[in-house]
């Protein structure tokens, strides 16, 4: 297992769910170049951070990557919160899809999503006004 594969499992799950729900929404990840789209565009900015790489039970260390996913959801100004809420729901659906019994573990990392916090609306004084943040616990173990 690698951090790259663990990241890819969550990125793929999010991107698949969001674009399936609304093909006009762009999804960008913290590890790729990005130019902010125009005022009328909807997009999701995803940041994945790993806070822990191993756990130390009795005996040998076990690989267990734990961390957070933060998703900023941006929609056009003065259009209401429905679009952001719908995108947030698709992000949550994507993240929790890795917990489903029928999930295909393409990256061989056994991804799991813990508690989802949010969405929470954040008012920003820019052309893109609504931001919804989600925090998710990531866990993967060799067991």
C-alpha positions in Angstrom: 0.0 0.0 0.0 1.2 3.5 -0.7 0.0 7.0 0.1 -0.5 7.5 -3.6 -2.9 4.6 -3.9 -4.8 5.6 -0.7 -5.2 9.1 -2.1 -6.2 7.8 -5.5 -9.0 5.6 -4.0 -10.7 8.7 -2.4 -10.1 11.0 -5.3 -11.6 8.5 -7.7 -14.6 8.0 -5.4 -15.3 11.7 -5.1 -14.7 12.5 -8.8 -16.9 9.6 -10.0 -19.9 10.6 -7.7 -19.7 14.3 -8.4 -19.4 14.1 -12.2 -22.1 11.4 -12.3 -24.5 13.7 -10.4 -23.7 16.9 -12.4 -21.2 16.8 -15.3 -20.9 20.6 -15.2 -19.1 20.5 -11.9 -15.3 20.5 -12.0 -13.4 18.6 -9.3 -9.8 19.7 -8.6 -7.5 18.1 -6.1 -4.7 19.6 -4.1 -2.0 17.8 -6.1 -2.9 19.1 -9.5 -2.7 22.5 -11.3 -5.8 24.6 -11.4 -7.1 27.9 -12.8 -10.1 29.4 -11.0 -13.1 29.2 -13.4 -15.4 32.0 -14.2 -18.1 33.4 -11.9 -20.8 31.1 -13.4 -18.9 27.9 -12.9 -19.4 25.3 -10.1 -16.4 23.4 -8.7 -15.1 21.4 -5.8 -11.6 21.9 -4.4 -10.5 18.7 -2.5 -7.6 18.6 -0.1 -6.4 15.3 1.4 -4.1 15.2 4.4 -2.7 12.2 6.1 -2.1 12.7 9.9 -1.0 9.2 10.8 0.9 6.4 8.9 1.1 3.5 11.4 -0.4 2.3 14.6 1.5 0.3 17.3 -0.6 -2.5 18.6 1.1 -5.3 20.7 3.7 -6.6 18.3 4.8 -5.2 14.9 3.5 -1.9 13.5 0.5 -1.9 11.2 0.2 0.4 8.2 -2.9 2.6 8.9 -3.2 5.9 7.1 -5.6 8.2 8.9 -6.3 11.8 7.9 -8.9 14.2 6.7 -10.5 15.2 3.5 -11.7 18.8 3.1 -13.9 19.8 0.2 -14.6 23.4 -0.7 -17.7 23.6 -2.9 -18.1 26.8 -4.9 -21.2 27.9 -6.8 -22.2 31.1 -8.5 -23.1 34.1 -6.3 -26.7 35.1 -5.6 -28.1 31.8 -6.9 -29.1 30.2 -3.5 -27.7 27.3 -1.7 -29.5 24.4 -3.5 -26.7 23.8 -6.0 -24.0 23.7 -3.3 -26.2 21.4 -1.2 -26.6 19.0 -4.1 -22.9 19.0 -4.8 -22.2 18.4 -1.1 -24.5 15.4 -1.2 -22.7 13.9 -4.2 -19.3 14.4 -2.4 -20.7 12.6 0.7 -22.1 9.9 -1.6 -18.7 9.4 -3.2 -16.8 9.3 0.0 -19.1 6.9 1.7 -19.2 4.7 -1.4 -15.9 3.1 -0.3 -17.6 1.7 2.7 -20.2 -0.2 0.7 -20.0 -4.0 0.7 -20.0 -4.0 -3.2 -17.1 -1.5 -3.4 -14.3 -2.7 -5.8 -11.0 -1.9 -4.2 -9.1 -1.1 -7.5 -6.1 0.4 -5.6 -5.7 -2.5 -3.0 -5.8 -0.1 0.0 -9.1 -1.1 1.8 -10.2 2.5 2.2 -12.8 3.4 4.8 -14.5 6.7 5.6 -15.4 7.5 9.2 -17.6 10.3 10.4 -18.5 13.1 8.0 -18.8 16.6 9.5 -20.7 19.3 7.6 -21.5 20.7 5.3 -21.2 24.1 6.7 -21.8 27.3 4.7 -19.0 29.9 4.6 -19.7 33.3 3.2 -16.7 34.7 1.3 -16.3 38.2 -0.2 -15.2 37.0 -3.6 -17.0 36.3 -6.9 -17.5 32.8 -5.7 -19.5 33.1 -2.5 -20.6 29.7 -1.1 -18.2 27.3 0.4 -19.2 24.0 2.0 -16.6 22.1 4.0 -16.6 18.4 4.8 -14.2 16.7 7.2 -13.8 13.0 6.9 -11.7 10.5 8.8 -9.7 8.2 6.5 -8.5 4.8 7.6 -6.7 1.9 5.9 -5.1 -1.0 7.6 -3.1 -4.0 6.5 -5.3 -6.3 8.7 
